[in-house]
Amino acid sequence: MVRFPASSPFSPAFWRSPLRGPWFTSVLGLVLLAGITTLFVTGLLSYAAYNPDVSPVNDKTPDKGVLGFYLFPWPTDPPWLYRLTQGVHVTLGITLIPVLLAKLWSVVPKLFVLPPVRSVAHALERISLLLLVGGALFEFTTGVLNVQLDYLFPGSFYPLHFYGAWVFFAAFLVHAALRVPAAVRVVRERRAAEGLGGSRRTEGRDDRAAADGHVPAGRQGSVDGDGPGDQQDLTGSDGLEELVAPDPAEPTVSRRGALAFVGGGSLLLFATTAGQSFDGPVRGTALLAPHGGPEPGDGPGGFQINKTAASRGISAAETSEEVWRLVVRGRAGTVRLSRADLLRLPQHDADLPIACVEGWSTSDQWWRGVRLRDLATLAGHEQGEVPDVMVESLQRHGAFRRAALRANQVRDPRSLLALDVNGEPLLPDHGWPARIIVPAAPGVLNTKWVARMTFGDLA
């Protein structure tokens, strides 16, 4: 067998941290098992909320094939559904970053273990590990950049994140199937040892001894009871003993302390991010989120937005009441309506939030306007057969300049072509002269600066 010098990462002597061990890695792994599974499920729900199979304009991954097997008509109840699922997705993803980094750090020595392949199961684990690590870094990096509105990656976020998630989660499942049984056993054995009073007593003793420079024999590097002296009891033949340093450095913190440090980092990220999904003083705590801090203004229009009229090239001339007309097409032909015409139609109210893919949302705003189903009737469709609708904006470029809504969304009495918000006419940045507002729909489907609505033909 080739022996490498201690300065080489291929030498076990290179990795001297006494924190690495089966218990430390297992606890982090089990946290990630629950967290990443939740991230994947909420991510799939977010994709379904975009209604990708209702129209090509909504589908940013047209070559997904069987990966769209689970898609279903996105509901309108409860109206805060997308606000909840996407808020959980983004906030949890950011909160898990310290756990992910700690887990990767804890298993780095296994990347340098020789021989690289020992069996078929070991080969599968190594391949899954490469996909797992690469996929995790890719998904978390693109997710954080999207939340920060920094699109530094090439291509569209939607297909990159969608396909990356499937690759990452497939590798995650393989890795979990190979490692979760061992992780659960390590944690259970540790708990059993604590029940006998052994581990908790030795933790304080070993830490004190390490501080004095005297580590008990047979427990070199044992911090919290899973050092080399315990590896056979805790790891068996699962290969987790490779995580334990054969010549550990003196510990400066216990493994519980290290977990507390990781948990503190996660708590800090949670506290400085989660507020973007709320309103009032809590939003001010979201220091790391673009939509955190105080509201962007006062008065009826003083709530969060992503796109301004100026950034989308919307001019005051084309949205003036004298010029702007809404074109409504349907079975009865084409109808052109001015804002004054729309105001003469029956007006309805709806208290609804806005929630976006970046995880931020507003509380319920008081919207007033014309029901979408009434516009469908005006276009010649009976109330009992309200169809899907294609909505087009005055915005000429960018994703979701055109967006399709399902019939169930059109039929909902709270779905409006909004003309006013919070008792005042819409501001330009909020979609003047008219915008869509639909319960539980992602923000990009609540089209602003509406120019045309086509019922029943989504080609």
FENHU-V339544 format. One record per residue. N is the residue number from 0. PHI is phi in whole degrees, -180 to 180 (none if undefined). OMEGA is omega as a letter, one per 30 degrees, with the letter a starting at -180 (none if undefined). Layout:
# FENHU-V339544
n:N phi:PHI omega:OMEGA
n:N phi:PHI omega:OMEGA
This chain:
# FENHU-V339544
n:0 phi:none omega:l
n:1 phi:-72 omega:l
n:2 phi:-104 omega:a
n:3 phi:-100 omega:l
n:4 phi:-65 omega:a
n:5 phi:-62 omega:l
n:6 phi:-81 omega:a
n:7 phi:-95 omega:l
n:8 phi:-65 omega:l
n:9 phi:-81 omega:l
n:10 phi:-93 omega:l
n:11 phi:-57 omega:a
n:12 phi:-69 omega:a
n:13 phi:-68 omega:a
n:14 phi:-98 omega:a
n:15 phi:-113 omega:a
n:16 phi:-65 omega:l
n:17 phi:-77 omega:a
n:18 phi:-77 omega:a
n:19 phi:-67 omega:l
n:20 phi:178 omega:a
n:21 phi:-58 omega:a
n:22 phi:-67 omega:a
n:23 phi:-59 omega:a
n:24 phi:-67 omega:a
n:25 phi:-66 omega:l
n:26 phi:-62 omega:l
n:27 phi:-62 omega:a
n:28 phi:-63 omega:a
n:29 phi:-70 omega:l
n:30 phi:-63 omega:l
n:31 phi:-67 omega:l
n:32 phi:-58 omega:l
n:33 phi:-70 omega:a
n:34 phi:-68 omega:a
n:35 phi:-70 omega:l
n:36 phi:-61 omega:l
n:37 phi:-64 omega:l
n:38 phi:-61 omega:a
n:39 phi:-66 omega:a
n:40 phi:-64 omega:a
n:41 phi:-68 omega:l
n:42 phi:-66 omega:l
n:43 phi:-63 omega:l
n:44 phi:-64 omega:l
n:45 phi:-62 omega:l
n:46 phi:-64 omega:l
n:47 phi:-64 omega:a
n:48 phi:-64 omega:l
n:49 phi:-80 omega:l
n:50 phi:53 omega:a
n:51 phi:-66 omega:a
n:52 phi:-99 omega:l
n:53 phi:-87 omega:a
n:54 phi:-165 omega:l
n:55 phi:-58 omega:a
n:56 phi:-69 omega:l
n:57 phi:-88 omega:a
n:58 phi:-94 omega:l
n:59 phi:-91 omega:l
n:60 phi:-132 omega:a
n:61 phi:-65 omega:a
n:62 phi:-101 omega:a
n:63 phi:-68 omega:l
n:64 phi:58 omega:a
n:65 phi:-68 omega:a
n:66 phi:-68 omega:l
n:67 phi:-99 omega:a
n:68 phi:-61 omega:a
n:69 phi:-91 omega:a
n:70 phi:-57 omega:a
n:71 phi:-147 omega:l
n:72 phi:-61 omega:a
n:73 phi:-71 omega:a
n:74 phi:-79 omega:l
n:75 phi:-105 omega:l
n:76 phi:-126 omega:f
n:77 phi:-71 omega:a
n:78 phi:-64 omega:l
n:79 phi:-96 omega:a
n:80 phi:-59 omega:a
n:81 phi:-69 omega:l
n:82 phi:-59 omega:l
n:83 phi:-73 omega:a
n:84 phi:-64 omega:a
n:85 phi:-78 omega:l
n:86 phi:-62 omega:l
n:87 phi:-64 omega:a
n:88 phi:-59 omega:a
n:89 phi:-73 omega:a
n:90 phi:-64 omega:l
n:91 phi:-65 omega:l
n:92 phi:-59 omega:l
n:93 phi:-69 omega:a
n:94 phi:-64 omega:a
n:95 phi:-81 omega:a
n:96 phi:-57 omega:l
n:97 phi:-62 omega:l
n:98 phi:-66 omega:l
n:99 phi:-61 omega:a
n:100 phi:-64 omega:l
n:101 phi:-66 omega:l
n:102 phi:-64 omega:l
n:103 phi:-62 omega:l
n:104 phi:-62 omega:a
n:105 phi:-68 omega:a
n:106 phi:-110 omega:a
n:107 phi:-54 omega:a
n:108 phi:-57 omega:a
n:109 phi:-68 omega:l
n:110 phi:-70 omega:a
n:111 phi:-111 omega:a
n:112 phi:-73 omega:l
n:113 phi:-117 omega:f
n:114 phi:-69 omega:a
n:115 phi:-65 omega:a
n:116 phi:-132 omega:a
n:117 phi:-113 omega:a
n:118 phi:-162 omega:l
n:119 phi:-63 omega:l
n:120 phi:-62 omega:l
n:121 phi:-66 omega:l
n:122 phi:-64 omega:l
n:123 phi:-62 omega:l
n:124 phi:-65 omega:a
n:125 phi:-64 omega:l
n:126 phi:-65 omega:l
n:127 phi:-63 omega:a
n:128 phi:-67 omega:l
n:129 phi:-62 omega:l
n:130 phi:-67 omega:a
n:131 phi:-66 omega:a
n:132 phi:-66 omega:l
n:133 phi:-63 omega:l
n:134 phi:-65 omega:l
n:135 phi:-63 omega:l
n:136 phi:-62 omega:a
n:137 phi:-66 omega:a
n:138 phi:-66 omega:a
n:139 phi:-68 omega:a
n:140 phi:-67 omega:l
n:141 phi:-65 omega:l
n:142 phi:-64 omega:l
n:143 phi:-65 omega:l
n:144 phi:-63 omega:l
n:145 phi:-65 omega:l
n:146 phi:-61 omega:a
n:147 phi:-85 omega:l
n:148 phi:63 omega:l
n:149 phi:-108 omega:a
n:150 phi:-91 omega:a
n:151 phi:-84 omega:a
n:152 phi:-84 omega:l
n:153 phi:-74 omega:l
n:154 phi:84 omega:a
n:155 phi:-82 omega:l
n:156 phi:-61 omega:a
n:157 phi:-60 omega:l
n:158 phi:-68 omega:l
n:159 phi:-60 omega:a
n:160 phi:-72 omega:a
n:161 phi:-67 omega:a
n:162 phi:-68 omega:l
n:163 phi:-61 omega:l
n:164 phi:-64 omega:a
n:165 phi:-67 omega:l
n:166 phi:-64 omega:a
n:167 phi:-62 omega:a
n:168 phi:-72 omega:l
n:169 phi:-62 omega:l
n:170 phi:-64 omega:l
n:171 phi:-62 omega:l
n:172 phi:-65 omega:l
n:173 phi:-62 omega:a
n:174 phi:-63 omega:a
n:175 phi:-64 omega:l
n:176 phi:-62 omega:a
n:177 phi:-82 omega:a
n:178 phi:-113 omega:a
n:179 phi:-60 omega:l
n:180 phi:-55 omega:l
n:181 phi:-67 omega:a
n:182 phi:-63 omega:l
n:183 phi:-63 omega:a
n:184 phi:-65 omega:l
n:185 phi:-61 omega:a
n:186 phi:-66 omega:l
n:187 phi:-65 omega:l
n:188 phi:-65 omega:l
n:189 phi:-64 omega:l
n:190 phi:-64 omega:l
n:191 phi:-63 omega:l
n:192 phi:-63 omega:l
n:193 phi:-66 omega:l
n:194 phi:-64 omega:l
n:195 phi:-86 omega:l
n:196 phi:88 omega:a
n:197 phi:-79 omega:a
n:198 phi:-69 omega:a
n:199 phi:-67 omega:l
n:200 phi:-70 omega:a
n:201 phi:-74 omega:a
n:202 phi:-61 omega:a
n:203 phi:-64 omega:l
n:204 phi:-63 omega:a
n:205 phi:-66 omega:l
n:206 phi:-65 omega:l
n:207 phi:-66 omega:l
n:208 phi:-65 omega:l
n:209 phi:-64 omega:l
n:210 phi:-64 omega:l
n:211 phi:-86 omega:a
n:212 phi:87 omega:a
n:213 phi:-123 omega:l
n:214 phi:-98 omega:a
n:215 phi:-56 omega:l
n:216 phi:-60 omega:l
n:217 phi:80 omega:a
n:218 phi:-130 omega:l
n:219 phi:-57 omega:l
n:220 phi:77 omega:a
n:221 phi:-82 omega:l
n:222 phi:-117 omega:a
n:223 phi:74 omega:l
n:224 phi:80 omega:l
n:225 phi:-137 omega:l
n:226 phi:-92 omega:a
n:227 phi:-58 omega:a
n:228 phi:-66 omega:a
n:229 phi:-111 omega:a
n:230 phi:-63 omega:a
n:231 phi:-69 omega:l
n:232 phi:-70 omega:a
n:233 phi:-94 omega:a
n:234 phi:-120 omega:a
n:235 phi:57 omega:a
n:236 phi:-109 omega:a
n:237 phi:-82 omega:l
n:238 phi:86 omega:a
n:239 phi:-72 omega:l
n:240 phi:-64 omega:l
n:241 phi:-66 omega:l
n:242 phi:-80 omega:a
n:243 phi:-85 omega:l
n:244 phi:-70 omega:l
n:245 phi:-69 omega:l
n:246 phi:-132 omega:a
n:247 phi:-71 omega:l
n:248 phi:-74 omega:l
n:249 phi:-68 omega:l
n:250 phi:-72 omega:l
n:251 phi:-110 omega:l
n:252 phi:-155 omega:l
n:253 phi:-78 omega:l
n:254 phi:-66 omega:l
n:255 phi:-63 omega:l
n:256 phi:-63 omega:l
n:257 phi:-65 omega:l
n:258 phi:-64 omega:l
n:259 phi:-64 omega:l
n:260 phi:-64 omega:l
n:261 phi:-63 omega:l
n:262 phi:-62 omega:l
n:263 phi:-65 omega:l
n:264 phi:-63 omega:l
n:265 phi:-64 omega:l
n:266 phi:-63 omega:l
n:267 phi:-64 omega:l
n:268 phi:-65 omega:l
n:269 phi:-61 omega:a
n:270 phi:-66 omega:a
n:271 phi:-100 omega:a
n:272 phi:-129 omega:a
n:273 phi:-60 omega:a
n:274 phi:-62 omega:a
n:275 phi:-68 omega:l
n:276 phi:-94 omega:a
n:277 phi:-129 omega:l
n:278 phi:-128 omega:l
n:279 phi:74 omega:a
n:280 phi:-60 omega:a
n:281 phi:-63 omega:a
n:282 phi:-61 omega:l
n:283 phi:-64 omega:l
n:284 phi:-82 omega:a
n:285 phi:-81 omega:a
n:286 phi:-70 omega:a
n:287 phi:-95 omega:a
n:288 phi:-109 omega:l
n:289 phi:-58 omega:a
n:290 phi:-103 omega:l
n:291 phi:-86 omega:a
n:292 phi:77 omega:a
n:293 phi:-68 omega:l
n:294 phi:-61 omega:a
n:295 phi:-73 omega:l
n:296 phi:-176 omega:l
n:297 phi:-111 omega:l
n:298 phi:84 omega:a
n:299 phi:-61 omega:a
n:300 phi:-99 omega:a
n:301 phi:-86 omega:l
n:302 phi:-139 omega:a
n:303 phi:-65 omega:l
n:304 phi:-141 omega:l
n:305 phi:-103 omega:a
n:306 phi:-118 omega:l
n:307 phi:-90 omega:l
n:308 phi:-62 omega:a
n:309 phi:-64 omega:a
n:310 phi:-67 omega:l
n:311 phi:-99 omega:l
n:312 phi:74 omega:l
n:313 phi:-87 omega:a
n:314 phi:-96 omega:l
n:315 phi:-66 omega:a
n:316 phi:-65 omega:a
n:317 phi:-80 omega:l
n:318 phi:-108 omega:l
n:319 phi:-67 omega:a
n:320 phi:-64 omega:a
n:321 phi:-74 omega:a
n:322 phi:-100 omega:a
n:323 phi:-67 omega:l
n:324 phi:-138 omega:l
n:325 phi:-90 omega:l
n:326 phi:-98 omega:a
n:327 phi:-115 omega:a
n:328 phi:-118 omega:l
n:329 phi:-172 omega:a
n:330 phi:-61 omega:a
n:331 phi:-86 omega:a
n:332 phi:112 omega:a
n:333 phi:-117 omega:l
n:334 phi:-124 omega:l
n:335 phi:-113 omega:a
n:336 phi:-126 omega:l
n:337 phi:-83 omega:l
n:338 phi:-64 omega:l
n:339 phi:-63 omega:l
n:340 phi:-61 omega:a
n:341 phi:-65 omega:l
n:342 phi:-68 omega:l
n:343 phi:-81 omega:l
n:344 phi:-78 omega:l
n:345 phi:-54 omega:a
n:346 phi:-101 omega:a
n:347 phi:-135 omega:a
n:348 phi:-112 omega:l
n:349 phi:-154 omega:l
n:350 phi:-97 omega:a
n:351 phi:-139 omega:l
n:352 phi:-87 omega:l
n:353 phi:-118 omega:l
n:354 phi:-134 omega:a
n:355 phi:-118 omega:a
n:356 phi:-64 omega:l
n:357 phi:-74 omega:l
n:358 phi:99 omega:a
n:359 phi:-85 omega:l
n:360 phi:-156 omega:l
n:361 phi:-110 omega:l
n:362 phi:-75 omega:l
n:363 phi:-60 omega:l
n:364 phi:-106 omega:a
n:365 phi:-92 omega:a
n:366 phi:-98 omega:l
n:367 phi:-141 omega:l
n:368 phi:176 omega:a
n:369 phi:-99 omega:l
n:370 phi:-65 omega:l
n:371 phi:-61 omega:a
n:372 phi:-68 omega:l
n:373 phi:-71 omega:l
n:374 phi:-68 omega:l
n:375 phi:-64 omega:l
n:376 phi:-63 omega:l
n:377 phi:-61 omega:l
n:378 phi:-85 omega:l
n:379 phi:104 omega:a
n:380 phi:-105 omega:l
n:381 phi:-68 omega:a
n:382 phi:-58 omega:a
n:383 phi:-78 omega:a
n:384 phi:-132 omega:l
n:385 phi:-63 omega:a
n:386 phi:-93 omega:l
n:387 phi:-65 omega:l
n:388 phi:-139 omega:l
n:389 phi:-101 omega:a
n:390 phi:-113 omega:l
n:391 phi:-121 omega:a
n:392 phi:-100 omega:l
n:393 phi:-67 omega:l
n:394 phi:-59 omega:a
n:395 phi:-98 omega:a
n:396 phi:-138 omega:l
n:397 phi:104 omega:a
n:398 phi:-65 omega:l
n:399 phi:61 omega:l
n:400 phi:-63 omega:l
n:401 phi:-120 omega:a
n:402 phi:-146 omega:a
n:403 phi:-108 omega:l
n:404 phi:-118 omega:l
n:405 phi:-75 omega:a
n:406 phi:-60 omega:l
n:407 phi:-64 omega:l
n:408 phi:-74 omega:l
n:409 phi:-67 omega:a
n:410 phi:-71 omega:a
n:411 phi:-60 omega:a
n:412 phi:-64 omega:l
n:413 phi:-91 omega:l
n:414 phi:-80 omega:a
n:415 phi:-127 omega:l
n:416 phi:-91 omega:a
n:417 phi:-77 omega:l
n:418 phi:-112 omega:a
n:419 phi:-130 omega:l
n:420 phi:-142 omega:l
n:421 phi:55 omega:l
n:422 phi:86 omega:a
n:423 phi:-133 omega:l
n:424 phi:-57 omega:l
n:425 phi:-55 omega:l
n:426 phi:-83 omega:l
n:427 phi:-54 omega:a
n:428 phi:-72 omega:l
n:429 phi:-99 omega:l
n:430 phi:113 omega:l
n:431 phi:-49 omega:g
n:432 phi:-93 omega:l
n:433 phi:-158 omega:l
n:434 phi:-143 omega:l
n:435 phi:-90 omega:l
n:436 phi:-138 omega:a
n:437 phi:-132 omega:a
n:438 phi:-64 omega:l
n:439 phi:69 omega:a
n:440 phi:-90 omega:l
n:441 phi:-58 omega:a
n:442 phi:-56 omega:a
n:443 phi:-68 omega:l
n:444 phi:-87 omega:l
n:445 phi:-91 omega:a
n:446 phi:-56 omega:l
n:447 phi:-101 omega:l
n:448 phi:54 omega:a
n:449 phi:-64 omega:l
n:450 phi:-116 omega:a
n:451 phi:-149 omega:l
n:452 phi:-132 omega:a
n:453 phi:-120 omega:a
n:454 phi:-93 omega:l
n:455 phi:90 omega:l
n:456 phi:-134 omega:a
n:457 phi:-105 omega:a
n:458 phi:-66 omega:none
